[in-house]
Amino acid sequence: MAKKNKKKKSAFAKICSITGTGMILIVIALCSLLVLPGIFGYYMYHVLSGSMEPQMPVGSLIYVHKEAPEEIGEQDIIAFFSSLEDSGIITHRVIKNNIVSGTFITKGDANEKEDTMPVPYDNFIGRVVLIIPYVGKALTALTSFYGKIAAACIVALGVILNLAGSRQETED
């Protein structure tokens, strides 16, 4: 009887394949956090100030969903433009929703007093529906020019490790 040659992966080959696949999956997961929510109507922002601490630490990633301003209730956290001329985005808690005047009275949790200016409905972006502490810095870095280069390099290294792992087979 002829003996069949079986090919078996060495431990090194398995480690290369697992590491390479893991690197690729991590980049895919991080990119999914950036892309998929937008498909379903969620805006993603990175918290830059401590006005909403401790619930929203600096560096948090938040997801905001567009809703009718009239449906926002007291204690909801909303995102809004600081003014229509300024592109700054603020996230504060609603103290009062003045439907008649079309404005919100807001306050940052860490601030002692309510915000001085009411927020017009025109500046309203949406209600904060998810807060992921400290992840915003990583995703903001990933979307920068150098972050995109790093992500491409990680994927390329993952592919190289997978190829190296597939070539490292021993015969039994």
C-alpha positions as CSV (number, residue, x, y, z in Angstrom):
1,M,0.0,0.0,0.0
2,A,1.2,3.4,-0.8
3,K,1.5,5.8,2.1
4,K,-0.2,9.2,1.5
5,N,1.7,12.3,2.3
6,K,-0.2,14.4,4.7
7,K,0.7,18.1,5.2
8,K,0.5,19.5,8.6
9,K,1.0,23.0,9.8
10,S,3.9,23.7,12.2
11,A,3.3,25.6,15.4
12,F,5.1,28.7,13.8
13,A,2.7,28.5,10.8
14,K,-0.3,28.4,13.1
15,I,0.9,31.3,15.1
16,C,1.5,33.3,11.9
17,S,-1.9,32.5,10.5
18,I,-3.8,33.3,13.8
19,T,-1.8,36.5,14.4
20,G,-2.3,37.7,10.7
21,T,-6.0,36.9,10.8
22,G,-6.4,38.6,14.2
23,M,-4.7,41.8,12.9
24,I,-7.0,42.0,9.9
25,L,-10.1,41.3,11.9
26,I,-9.2,44.1,14.4
27,V,-8.9,46.6,11.6
28,I,-12.2,45.5,10.1
29,A,-13.9,45.8,13.5
30,L,-12.6,49.3,14.0
31,C,-13.6,50.4,10.5
32,S,-17.0,48.9,11.1
33,L,-17.5,51.1,14.1
34,L,-16.8,54.1,11.8
35,V,-18.9,53.1,8.8
36,L,-21.9,50.9,9.8
37,P,-23.6,53.4,12.2
38,G,-23.8,56.0,9.4
39,I,-25.6,53.6,7.2
40,F,-28.4,53.4,9.9
41,G,-28.6,57.1,10.5
42,Y,-26.3,57.5,13.5
43,Y,-23.7,60.3,13.7
44,M,-20.5,59.6,15.5
45,Y,-18.5,62.1,17.6
46,H,-15.5,62.3,19.9
47,V,-15.9,64.0,23.2
48,L,-13.3,66.8,23.6
49,S,-14.3,68.5,26.8
50,G,-15.1,67.5,30.4
51,S,-18.5,69.3,30.6
52,M,-20.4,66.0,30.8
53,E,-18.1,64.1,33.1
54,P,-18.3,61.6,34.8
55,Q,-21.0,60.1,32.4
56,M,-19.1,61.1,29.3
57,P,-15.3,61.2,30.0
58,V,-13.0,63.2,27.6
59,G,-12.1,60.9,24.7
60,S,-15.4,59.0,24.7
61,L,-17.1,58.0,21.5
62,I,-20.7,58.9,21.2
63,Y,-23.4,57.9,18.7
64,V,-26.1,60.5,18.0
65,H,-29.4,59.7,16.3
66,K,-31.5,62.3,14.5
67,E,-35.0,62.7,16.1
68,A,-37.7,65.3,16.1
69,P,-36.7,68.0,18.6
70,E,-40.3,68.0,20.0
71,E,-39.7,64.4,21.1
72,I,-36.7,65.2,23.3
73,G,-37.4,65.0,27.0
74,E,-35.8,66.5,30.1
75,Q,-32.6,64.6,31.1
76,D,-32.0,63.5,27.5
77,I,-28.5,64.2,26.3
78,I,-28.4,66.0,23.0
79,A,-25.8,67.1,20.5
80,F,-26.0,70.5,18.9
81,F,-24.0,73.1,17.0
82,S,-22.8,75.9,19.3
83,S,-24.0,78.3,16.6
84,L,-24.9,78.0,13.0
85,E,-21.8,80.0,12.0
86,D,-19.5,77.9,14.2
87,S,-19.0,74.2,13.4
88,G,-18.4,73.4,17.1
89,I,-20.5,70.6,18.4
90,I,-21.6,70.4,22.1
91,T,-23.3,67.6,24.0
92,H,-25.3,68.6,27.0
93,R,-28.2,67.4,29.0
94,V,-31.7,68.9,28.3
95,I,-33.1,70.8,31.4
96,K,-36.2,72.0,29.5
97,N,-37.6,71.6,26.0
98,N,-39.5,74.8,25.1
99,I,-41.6,73.5,22.2
100,V,-43.5,76.8,21.9
101,S,-40.2,78.8,21.3
102,G,-38.4,76.0,19.6
103,T,-35.5,76.0,22.0
104,F,-33.7,73.8,24.6
105,I,-32.3,74.8,27.9
106,T,-29.2,72.7,28.4
107,K,-26.5,72.1,31.0
108,G,-23.3,70.1,31.2
109,D,-23.3,67.6,34.1
110,A,-20.0,69.0,35.3
111,N,-21.1,72.6,35.0
112,E,-22.6,74.5,38.0
113,K,-25.1,76.5,36.0
114,E,-27.3,76.1,32.9
115,D,-25.9,77.2,29.6
116,T,-26.4,81.0,29.1
117,M,-28.0,80.7,25.7
118,P,-31.0,78.6,24.8
119,V,-30.3,76.1,21.9
120,P,-32.6,76.7,18.9
121,Y,-34.1,73.7,17.2
122,D,-32.1,74.7,14.1
123,N,-28.8,73.9,15.9
124,F,-30.1,70.5,17.1
125,I,-28.3,67.4,15.6
126,G,-29.8,64.6,17.6
127,R,-30.1,62.6,20.8
128,V,-27.1,60.8,22.2
129,V,-28.0,57.1,22.2
130,L,-24.6,55.4,23.0
131,I,-21.5,56.4,24.9
132,I,-18.3,54.3,24.7
133,P,-15.7,55.8,27.1
134,Y,-12.2,56.5,25.8
135,V,-12.7,54.8,22.4
136,G,-13.1,58.1,20.6
137,K,-9.4,59.0,20.7
138,A,-8.4,55.7,19.0
139,L,-11.0,56.0,16.3
140,T,-10.2,59.7,15.7
141,A,-6.5,58.7,15.3
142,L,-7.5,55.9,12.9
143,T,-9.3,58.4,10.7
144,S,-6.3,60.7,10.4
145,F,-3.9,60.5,7.5
146,Y,-1.3,58.6,9.6
147,G,-4.0,56.4,11.1
148,K,-5.1,55.3,7.6
149,I,-1.5,54.5,6.7
150,A,-1.1,52.5,9.9
151,A,-4.3,50.6,9.3
152,A,-3.2,49.7,5.8
153,C,0.2,48.6,7.1
154,I,-1.5,46.4,9.8
155,V,-3.7,44.8,7.1
156,A,-0.6,44.3,4.8
157,L,1.3,42.7,7.7
158,G,-1.6,40.5,8.5
159,V,-1.7,39.3,4.9
160,I,2.0,38.6,4.9
161,L,1.7,36.6,8.1
162,N,-1.1,34.6,6.7
163,L,0.9,33.9,3.5
164,A,4.0,32.9,5.6
165,G,1.8,30.6,7.7
166,S,0.4,28.9,4.7
167,R,3.8,28.2,3.3
168,Q,5.2,26.8,6.5
169,E,3.8,23.3,6.2
170,T,5.6,20.1,7.1
171,E,5.1,16.7,5.6
172,D,4.0,13.9,7.9
